[in-house]
Amino acid sequence: MPLYEYQCAEHGVFERSRPMAEASLAAPCPDCEVHAPRILSAPNVPALPRGLSRAHERNERSRHEPRRVERAPRKECSAPRDPPRPIAAAGRPWALGH
Ligand SMILES: [Zn+2]
């Protein structure tokens, strides 16, 4: 599905992928759920790379009100972990016992 940009009056620009038929409809802001209008981007007039302009925008916003980042709980990693190091029961092998 294509990605479209919407602008919340409160939280700025966010992206939402949705079917083309729904692209012109307002999309709920991920932060406040208020329906935000779509931004018509001008692909032939790139002022700044998107990542950079978003960074600028975020920077501007956080000057006034830092954004709270709420992450979803991290999923359990399925990759095998390093095996636990064997505990040297005999103490330091290079040390002389008494
Ligand atoms: Zn919002």
Residues whose N, C-alpha, C, O or C-beta is under 5 A from the ligand:
A	BS01	ZN	C8 E10 H11 C29 D31 C32
